[in-house]
Amino acid sequence: MSVFKIKGGRSLKGEIIPQGAKNEALQVLCAPLLTSDPVTIHNVPDILDVNKLIDLIADLGCKVERLQKGTFKFTAADINIDYLKTSEYRKKAATLRGSVMLLGPILARFGEANIPKPGGDKIGRRRLDTHFIGFQNLGAKFNYNADENLFNIDASHLKGCYMLLDEASVTGTANIIMAAVMAKGTTTIYNAACEPYLQQLCLMLNRMGAKIGGIGSNLLTIVGVEKLGGTDHTLLPDMIEIGSFIGLAAMTKSEITIKNCRIDMLGLIPETFRRLGIKLELHGDDIFVPAQDHYEIETFIDGSILTVADSPWPGFTPDLLSIVLVVATQAKGTVLVHQKMFESRLFFVDKLIDMGAQIILCDPHRATVIGLDRKQALRGIKMSSPDIRAGVALLIAALSAQGESEISNIEQIDRGYQDIEVRLKMLGAKIERVALA
């Protein structure tokens, strides 16, 4: 167990390169299980959740070779399906919500699978119905063994069909796509997620020999094929890290250049931070955030309070609402943050209130932030990271605060952010990882 000790109130300066996208990695790293041919994946982030998934894939019998930092070659020629029945597998998979992404490719190629109820962030209910109903639509049969906390699935006769998803779930859509690419006939998925990471998965599968049409839209058509081959794939930069660094620059009055952002894939992220008053300059594929003493939140055209809410792509990602909330604490003006998807993600605001922020938690989904306009700096405190995104939001708050802060449970932050303290130190941050006795 370790903690971060942070001396805040310092302006930072320099360049930072975002890691490969965590949410894309948890999808595309499972795709090599669809083929016995080698698949090479570049820009893989060295973070806890991704490393756990790679270990699970290796435990299944897939040959995993680390060619260089961030580049792995996967050869799934000899998969041991019986490993799915072991207590070791169930224990490991239960600690990682991303383990559910193994289902689609395993069902498509081998016709059977079982998986424990996955773990992950404690940010409210995150149901798996979309995944399982999609598999059922394709002809899979499954049951839940409550005594063993285990899902058993028989997918020996997958057949293409039309389906209308009950929600535009990113992981649900990805899982159904990977199950459908080798099903007999044509599968049509309406109300499909269309996030950039989902587009990346579809493009990767097409290079492997799949036939997926409608990429980038919410209507996908998949013509099943008998076999897939190998490919090379490069992950996008992590849009959540990019947004986090924009928020960091604003809160700490820092001049930061975020390199190689794939700006064309960021959607509403730059514009949302601009509406909070943050100046951004786009230099090619880099984002330059100049140092700002003050930033002012816009209102709506009729003068009413700005609301920032999450919604499926191309709406604003829920993973950055924690950052928006923290950034607003030092802005001039007021904003309502509406977290629609998860009912527990705003519960970290009590720590910000302890630091001196003016926030009204209206209910589990909504918080009103009254910006301090730098008239009162946040103060350093001891706190704990409840989940990945809230943890980084608290880290940003601590870097802007006067005095020293201590953040425990930083393993949550490590799940999603690679070498975060090392990269922040390169910008001039005073942050140390201290192991507890």
C-alpha positions in Angstrom: 0.0 0.0 0.0 1.2 3.5 -0.9 0.1 7.1 -0.7 0.8 10.2 -2.7 2.2 13.1 -0.7 1.7 16.4 -2.6 2.9 19.9 -2.0 0.5 22.1 -3.9 0.2 25.7 -5.0 2.9 25.4 -7.7 2.6 26.3 -11.4 3.8 23.7 -13.8 5.3 24.0 -17.2 6.3 21.7 -20.1 5.1 19.0 -22.5 3.3 15.8 -21.7 2.3 12.9 -23.9 -0.9 11.1 -23.1 -0.8 7.3 -22.7 -2.6 4.9 -24.9 -6.4 4.7 -24.3 -7.3 2.5 -21.4 -10.9 2.0 -22.5 -9.8 1.0 -26.0 -7.2 -1.3 -24.7 -9.7 -3.3 -22.7 -11.6 -4.0 -25.9 -8.9 -4.5 -28.6 -6.6 -6.7 -26.4 -9.3 -9.3 -26.4 -9.6 -9.4 -30.2 -6.5 -11.5 -30.7 -8.4 -14.4 -29.2 -10.5 -14.5 -32.4 -7.6 -15.9 -34.4 -4.6 -18.2 -34.2 -2.5 -15.8 -36.2 -0.2 -13.2 -34.5 -1.7 -9.8 -33.7 0.6 -6.9 -32.7 -0.8 -4.0 -30.7 1.1 -0.7 -30.1 0.8 2.1 -27.6 -0.6 -0.2 -24.8 -0.6 1.7 -21.5 1.3 0.2 -18.6 -1.5 0.4 -16.0 -3.0 -2.0 -13.5 -6.3 -2.9 -15.3 -4.6 -3.4 -18.6 -1.8 -5.5 -17.1 -4.4 -7.7 -15.3 -6.2 -8.3 -18.6 -2.9 -9.2 -20.4 -2.1 -11.7 -17.6 -5.5 -13.3 -18.0 -5.1 -13.6 -21.7 -1.7 -15.3 -21.2 -3.2 -17.6 -18.6 -5.7 -18.8 -21.2 -2.7 -20.1 -23.2 -2.2 -17.1 -25.6 1.4 -16.5 -26.2 2.2 -12.9 -25.2 5.5 -11.2 -26.2 6.5 -7.8 -25.1 8.4 -6.5 -28.1 9.1 -3.1 -26.6 7.6 -0.7 -24.1 3.9 -0.4 -25.1 4.1 -3.0 -27.9 2.8 -6.6 -27.5 2.4 -9.5 -29.9 -0.4 -11.9 -29.1 -0.6 -15.4 -30.7 -3.7 -17.3 -29.6 -3.0 -20.6 -31.4 -3.3 -22.8 -28.4 -6.1 -21.7 -26.0 -7.0 -23.7 -23.0 -10.7 -23.3 -22.5 -10.7 -25.5 -19.4 -8.8 -22.7 -17.6 -12.1 -20.8 -17.6 -13.4 -23.4 -15.1 -10.6 -23.0 -12.6 -10.8 -21.2 -9.3 -7.7 -19.2 -10.2 -9.4 -17.8 -13.3 -12.5 -17.0 -11.4 -10.6 -15.2 -8.7 -8.6 -13.1 -11.2 -11.5 -12.3 -13.4 -13.7 -11.2 -10.5 -11.2 -8.4 -9.7 -11.4 -6.8 -13.2 -14.5 -5.5 -14.8 -12.7 -5.6 -18.2 -12.6 -9.4 -18.0 -16.2 -9.4 -19.4 -14.7 -8.4 -22.7 -13.1 -11.9 -23.0 -16.6 -13.4 -23.6 -17.3 -12.2 -27.1 -14.2 -13.5 -28.8 -14.2 -16.8 -26.8 -17.8 -17.5 -27.6 -17.3 -16.7 -31.3 -14.2 -19.0 -31.7 -14.9 -21.7 -29.2 -18.6 -21.8 -28.6 -18.6 -21.8 -24.9 -17.4 -19.7 -21.9 -18.0 -19.0 -18.3 -17.1 -15.9 -16.3 -17.6 -14.7 -12.7 -19.6 -11.6 -12.0 -16.9 -8.9 -12.8 -15.5 -6.3 -10.3 -14.3 -2.8 -11.0 -15.1 0.7 -9.8 -17.5 1.2 -7.0 -19.4 4.0 -8.9 -22.9 2.5 -8.8 -24.7 -0.3 -10.6 -23.1 -1.3 -13.9 -25.3 -4.0 -15.3 -24.3 -6.5 -17.9 -27.7 -7.1 -19.4 -26.8 -5.5 -22.8 -23.9 -8.0 -23.2 -26.0 -11.1 -22.3 -29.1 -10.1 -24.2 -27.0 -9.5 -27.3 -25.4 -13.0 -26.9 -28.9 -14.5 -26.5 -30.1 -12.7 -29.6 -27.3 -14.5 -31.5 -28.4 -17.8 -30.1 -26.3 -18.2 -27.0 -27.8 -20.0 -24.0 -26.6 -19.2 -20.5 -27.4 -19.4 -16.8 -26.2 -17.8 -13.6 -25.0 -20.1 -10.8 -25.7 -18.0 -7.7 -23.8 -20.5 -5.4 -20.6 -20.1 -7.4 -21.3 -16.5 -8.6 -20.6 -17.8 -12.1 -22.2 -17.2 -15.6 -22.2 -20.3 -17.8 -22.7 -19.7 -21.6 -23.3 -22.1 -24.5 -22.7 -20.4 -27.9 -22.2 -23.5 -30.1 -24.7 -22.2 -32.7 -24.4 -18.5 -33.1 -26.5 -17.0 -35.9 -26.8 -13.5 -37.2 -29.9 -11.5 -36.5 -31.3 -8.0 -36.1 -31.2 -6.5 -32.6 -32.1 -3.2 -31.0 -29.9 -2.6 -28.0 -31.7 -1.4 -24.9 -28.8 1.1 -24.3 -25.8 2.3 -26.3 -23.3 0.4 -24.1 -19.7 0.7 -25.4 -18.5 -2.5 -23.9 -21.8 -4.2 -24.6 -21.6 -3.2 -28.3 -17.9 -4.3 -28.5 -18.6 -7.7 -27.0 -21.6 -8.4 -29.3 -19.6 -7.3 -32.3 -16.7 -9.7 -31.4 -19.3 -12.5 -30.9 -21.0 -11.7 -34.2 -18.0 -11.5 -36.6 -17.9 -15.3 -37.0 -21.6 -16.0 -36.5 -23.5 -17.5 -39.5 -25.3 -14.9 -41.6 -25.8 -11.2 -41.1 -26.1 -9.3 -37.8 -27.6 -5.8 -37.6 -27.1 -3.8 -34.4 -29.2 -0.7 -34.0 -28.6 1.8 -31.1 -25.0 0.6 -31.2 -22.3 2.7 -29.4 -20.2 4.7 -31.8 -17.3 6.0 -29.6 -13.9 6.4 -31.2 -12.7 3.3 -29.3 -15.5 1.3 -30.7 -14.6 2.6 -34.2 -11.0 1.5 -33.6 -12.1 -2.0 -32.7 -14.3 -2.3 -35.8 -11.5 -1.1 -38.1 -9.1 -3.5 -36.4 -11.5 -6.4 -36.9 -12.0 -5.5 -40.6 -8.2 -5.6 -41.1 -8.4 -9.1 -39.6 -10.9 -10.1 -42.2 -14.3 -9.2 -40.6 -17.0 -7.5 -42.6 -18.4 -4.7 -40.5 -20.3 -1.8 -42.1 -21.7 1.4 -40.7 -18.6 2.2 -38.6 -19.0 5.5 -36.7 -22.8 5.3 -36.8 -25.3 3.7 -34.4 -26.4 1.2 -37.0 -23.8 -1.6 -37.6 -24.1 -4.4 -40.1 -21.8 -7.5 -39.6 -21.6 -10.3 -42.2 -20.2 -13.3 -40.5 -17.0 -14.9 -41.8 -15.5 -18.3 -41.1 -12.0 -17.2 -40.1 -10.0 -14.1 -39.0 -6.3 -13.4 -39.4 -3.7 -11.3 -37.8 -3.0 -7.6 -38.0 -1.2 -4.6 -36.5 -3.1 -2.0 -34.4 -2.2 1.2 -32.6 -4.3 2.5 -29.7 -5.6 6.1 -29.7 -4.2 8.5 -27.1 -6.4 8.4 -24.0 -9.0 11.2 -24.3 -9.6 11.0 -20.5 -5.9 11.8 -19.8 -6.0 14.6 -22.3 -9.0 16.2 -20.5 -7.4 15.6 -17.2 -4.2 17.5 -18.3 -6.3 20.4 -19.6 -8.0 20.6 -16.2 -4.6 20.3 -14.4 -3.2 23.2 -16.4 -6.2 25.5 -15.6 -6.3 24.6 -11.9 -2.6 25.2 -11.3 -2.2 28.3 -13.6 0.2 26.3 -15.7 1.5 26.4 -19.3 1.2 22.9 -20.7 1.4 21.4 -24.2 -0.3 18.1 -24.6 1.3 16.2 -27.5 -0.2 13.9 -30.2 -3.8 14.2 -29.1 -5.7 12.9 -32.2 -7.8 16.1 -31.9 -10.2 14.7 -34.6 -11.2 12.0 -32.1 -11.9 14.2 -29.0 -15.4 15.2 -29.8 -16.9 17.8 -27.4 -14.0 17.6 -24.9 -12.1 20.8 -26.1 -15.3 22.8 -26.5 -16.6 21.8 -23.0 -13.4 23.0 -21.3 -13.6 26.2 -23.3 -17.1 26.8 -22.0 -15.6 26.7 -18.5 -13.4 29.6 -19.6 -10.2 27.7 -20.3 -8.2 28.9 -23.2 -6.9 26.2 -25.6 -4.8 26.6 -28.7 -4.7 23.8 -31.3 -1.2 23.5 -32.8 -1.4 20.7 -35.4 -2.3 17.6 -33.3 -1.1 19.2 -30.1 -3.2 21.2 -27.5 -1.5 24.1 -25.9 -3.0 25.4 -22.6 -1.6 28.8 -21.7 -1.3 29.9 -18.0 -4.4 31.6 -16.8 -4.8 33.6 -13.6 -8.6 33.6 -14.1 -11.2 31.7 -16.1 -14.9 32.4 -16.3 -17.7 29.9 -16.8 -20.1 30.7 -19.6 -23.9 30.8 -19.2 -26.4 29.6 -21.6 -27.6 32.1 -24.2 -30.7 33.0 -22.1 -28.4 33.7 -19.1 -29.2 30.6 -17.2 -26.6 28.5 -15.3 -24.4 26.3 -17.5 -25.1 22.6 -17.2 -22.4 20.0 -18.1 -23.9 16.5 -18.5 -22.7 13.2 -19.8 -24.3 11.3 -22.6 -23.3 8.6 -25.2 -21.0 9.6 -27.9 -20.9 12.1 -29.6 -22.0 13.6 -26.2 -19.6 14.4 -23.4 -17.9 11.4 -21.7 -18.9 10.6 -18.1 -15.3 9.9 -17.3 -14.4 13.6 -17.4 -17.2 15.0 -15.3 -15.1 14.6 -12.1 -12.4 16.8 -13.8 -15.0 19.4 -14.9 -16.3 19.6 -11.3 -12.9 20.1 -9.8 -11.9 22.7 -12.4 -15.1 24.7 -11.7 -14.2 25.1 -8.1 -11.6 27.8 -9.0 -13.5 29.4 -11.9 -15.6 32.5 -11.8 -19.3 31.6 -12.1 -21.5 28.6 -11.4 -22.1 25.3 -13.2 -24.4 22.3 -12.6 -22.7 19.0 -13.1 -25.1 16.3 -14.0 -23.8 12.7 -13.9 -26.5 10.7 -15.5 -25.0 7.3 -15.9 -23.6 6.3 -12.4 -25.3 7.2 -9.2 -22.2 7.1 -6.9 -19.6 9.0 -8.9 -20.2 12.4 -7.3 -19.8 11.2 -3.7 -16.1 12.4 -3.7 -17.2 16.0 -3.4 -17.2 15.8 0.4 -13.4 15.8 0.1 -13.4 18.9 -2.1 -15.8 20.6 0.4 -13.3 19.8 3.2 -10.6 21.5 1.0 -12.7 24.7 0.9 -14.7 24.3 -2.3 -18.3 25.6 -2.5 -20.3 22.7 -3.8 -23.9 21.7 -3.2 -24.6 18.0 -3.8 -28.2 18.1 -5.0 -28.7 14.4 -5.2 -26.5 11.3 -6.2 -26.5 12.6 -9.8 -26.2 16.4 -9.6 -23.8 18.8 -8.0 -23.8 22.6 -8.2 -20.4 24.2 -8.1 -20.0 27.9 -7.1 -16.6 28.9 -8.3 -14.2 30.7 -5.9 -12.5 32.7 -8.7 -9.1 32.2 -7.0 -10.2 34.4 -4.1 -9.7 31.4 -1.7 -7.3 28.7 -2.5 -8.2 25.1 -1.7 -6.3 23.7 1.3 -4.4 20.5 1.5 -5.9 17.6 3.5 -5.7 13.8 3.9 -8.1 11.9 1.6 -8.7 8.6 -0.1 -9.3 7.9 -3.8 -12.7 6.2 -4.3 -12.3 5.3 -8.0 -10.0 6.0 -10.9 -11.5 9.3 -12.2 -12.4 10.8 -8.8 -8.8 9.9 -7.7 -7.2 12.0 -10.4 -9.7 14.8 -9.8 -8.6 14.9 -6.2 -4.9 14.7 -7.3 -5.5 17.8 -9.5 -7.2 19.6 -6.5 -4.2 18.7 -4.3 -1.7 20.0 -6.8 -3.6 23.4 -6.9 -4.1 23.5 -3.1 -2.1 25.4 -0.5 -0.1 23.2 1.8 0.4 19.5 1.8 -2.1 16.8 0.8 -2.0 13.1 1.2 -4.0 10.7 -1.0 -4.4 7.1 0.0 -5.8 4.1 -2.0 -3.8 5.3 -5.0 -4.0 1.8 -6.4 -7.3 3.1 -7.9 -5.4 5.8 -9.8 -2.8 3.3 -10.9 -5.6 1.3 -12.6 -6.0 4.0 -15.2 -3.0 6.3 -15.2 0.5 5.2 -16.2 3.5 6.5 -14.1 1.4 9.5 -13.2 3.7 10.9 -10.5 6.8 10.5 -12.8 5.2 12.5 -15.6 3.8 15.2 -13.3 7.3 15.6 -11.7 8.7 16.3 -15.2 6.3 19.3 -15.3 7.5 20.5 -12.0 5.0 19.0 -9.6 6.0 18.2 -6.0 4.6 14.7 -5.6 6.0 11.6 -4.0 4.8 8.0 -3.8 5.4 6.8 -0.3 5.1 3.2 0.7 3.3 2.6 4.0 5.0 0.4 6.6 
